[in-house]
Amino acid sequence: MKKRKREDSLTATQEESMKKRKMDDYILHPEERAAFFTLLEDDNIQLFLIRDSCFKISDKYLLAMVLTYFRRAGLTTEEYRTYFFPSLFLANQFEEDKPFREEIYPWAFGWTWTIQRKELHQLRNLLLIRMGFRAWVDRATCDLIMAQDPAHWAWKRERKVHHSWAIRQFRRKDTEFTIKGPWIRPEPCSLCNRNAH
């Protein structure tokens, strides 16, 4: 009987701990949100987001995951810039198809991306350690984060349904696998009727 009570109290304690951790994920301080939105206005990041015109690697949910990772890792707002692309890479690794996330390398490191790509992996791994390996973010948490500033343009980056499903590699065009970076303008998407500037 005593053992059963102890198990019940442990379960209740664990549930309480999980609820607190979940709340910590999405109850952001105004300065954290402001720093994140300021970061999105950075010239390089802004151009990256514009070029991802179909939101394949930076839709609103992936951006909300990045902000959740910042919070979970206990990053200072000064560290946001350093960890933006590694966080987005991790979010894509966790949620998306492989080829598209590789487009992040040249945006993170410029011309030297082929040499420095391991650095992005090291930063991603440090981020994972700092988060206690809690990389999974549920949709409800993302929705709660976006609800704090629902009018912000970052939360309007809604991916179209035709870009939401995994497409087998043999069914894709070769141009979809080409890493373009900031130097090559992507082709307009015939499905979305959008041009990447």
Disulfide bonds with the S-S distance in Angstrom:
none
